[in-house]
Amino acid sequence: MLKKKYRLRKATAFSATFRLKNCKSNDYFVMYCGSPKKDNDYPTKAGFVVSKKIHKRAVKRNKIKRRLREIYYDLMKNNEIPSNIQNALSFIVIAKSKTLDTDFSELKISFDDLIQKF
């Protein structure tokens, strides 16, 4: 489980990250990366977004978000996150419609490839 200190929670933090328009995408995700840190005392915060266009039921949307948090947590635990992401204040991952029907291992590979693009 990803701790709350590593999650984006405020709308202002989300909008500040979106405003920079530093994004990459693949078949399953779109990732926005925030500005670089000035101080290394603060951890990098991650936000995960699944819109109602993906599925109308909150149960399905929350399942995707839980999977994304778990993938990110595993990468953090194993120190496999590139320095570009570690030096950013925040980043946001937006799920596309294909993520709903995809198994966990394929999502993990796709997420790892997307992080390596930054």
N, C-alpha and C positions, 0 to 999 in steps of 0.2 A: 504494500500500500504506500502510495506517495504521500508524504507528510504535507500538512497544510502550509508550512513555511516555504515549500517548493512549488506551490500552486499560485497562479494568478487568480485573484478573486474579485477585484474591483473593476467596475466598468471603465474607469479612467485609465487603468493599466492596460486593458484590452485596446482601448481606442488609441492610446499612445503608441502601442506596438503596431497596430494596423496603419497608423499615419505614416510610418517610415517607408512602407511599401517595398521592403526588402524580402522578396518571397521566392520560393522554389516549389515545384509540384511534381507529382508523378501520378500514376493511375489511381491511387487510393487516398492520397493526402495532398493538402496545400499547407506549406509551412511559412509563417512570417517570423522573422527574426528581429529583435529589438536592437536598440543602440548599445554600444560597448560600455562596459562598466568603467567607472572612474575609480571605484574603491572595490577591492576584492573581499571586503567584509560581508557583503550581501550575497546570498545564494542566487543562482539563476532560477527564475520562476517560469513555469510552464502552464499554458492554458490549452484546454482541449474543447473543441466546439463541434457539435453535431446538430445540424439544423433539422427543423421539422420536415424539410423536403426529403430527407433521407428516409424517415419513417414517422408516421403520425403518433405512434405509441412511445411514451416516455421510457418504458421498460427496455425497448430495443435501443433507443438512443443512449441510455445510461450504460447498457452493456458494452457498446462501442467505446464510450469514454473510460470505463473501467479497464478495458483491454489496452487502450492507449496509455493510460497511467501505469499499468503494470509493465508494459514494454519499456517505457521511459525509466521506470524504477530499476528494472533489470540492467539497463545500460548504465545508469548512475552507479549502481552497486558494483558493477564490474569495471568501472572507469573506462568505458568505451565511447564516451561522448567526446567529440572533437573539441579542440581548444576554442574554435570560433563560437560554438554554442556555449561553452563554459564561461567565456568572457562576455557574453551578452547579458543584459539585464533581464530580458524575458524573450520568450518565443511562444507562438501559438500554432497549434496543429488543428486544421479543419478537415474533417472526414468527408470523403466523397461517397456517392451512393453505392459503389462497389464494395465498400468495407463491410456492409451488412451481411453479405453472403460468403465472405472470405474466412478461411480458417486462421487460427491464431498464428501459426508458424509462418504463413505467407505474409501476414500483416507485419510481423516482426522483421522479416527480411526487407520488406518494402520500406518500413520506417527507418531501418538502419541505413539503407541506401540513400534515402532522402536526407538524413542527417549528415552523411558523408559529403553530399553536394555542397554544403555550406563550408 
